[in-house]
Amino acid sequence: MKIHTRLLTSVMLGFVTQIANALDGAQINTSALIGDYVTSNKGLETVVPYWYPSDSDGDGKFDGQKFHFDVYALGTTKKLFSTPDQFFKTYIEDLGIIASGYNFNNALNIDIKRIANTIILSAATYDVDESFGGNRAIYIYAVDLSVAGNTAWYKTYTSGQGLIGTGILPDINGNGIGELSVTMWTYKFSLTGAVRDTANMVVYVYDGKTGESLAAPKTYPMQR
């Protein structure tokens, strides 16, 4: 479906701005973006996270983002390969709302880690429109960069959760590769004060290579 050029330009500028603001707003450890990942390449590689808006149902409205990594030989612009695209549903606003001047704000908080030859990105987005509400999207994207064409594994989480962070654990299942922990939080509050606010921590543990769950997610109280 053809999208009006003016609307598309507005959305693209807004999308680029939100990424720039997110990356400029808080420093992250970028050591995992340079390393010796690709077995066929002599030397190190530069790994570039790449997002772009996507219309998953073809109705002419962006409803999320596609994401992948681009892998380059270090110190060059020679692209070795791109990893597979994965769509993540993040937007609740359509083109008209984004472009029409409503108070729109999108925050994207990311973190990047490495386990062996697997690079892992965790992202938490929050789309807010003061007239139309908001939507939280949290996702993990991980892929083995040792060769081109490896299948990525990914996780998405319910909108009622927030992302605290991720961590690298020692090898639990004996396959020689460390694991990934993902820590989330949930929060309930009372507008009237009749019920006390509560906060909980939820812990997930995944195989660093395949994304297989290695422990049942458990919820622990943080506040009563």
Order of alpha helices (4+ residues) and beta strands (2+ residues): alpha-beta-beta-beta-beta-beta-alpha-beta-beta-beta-beta-beta-beta-beta-beta
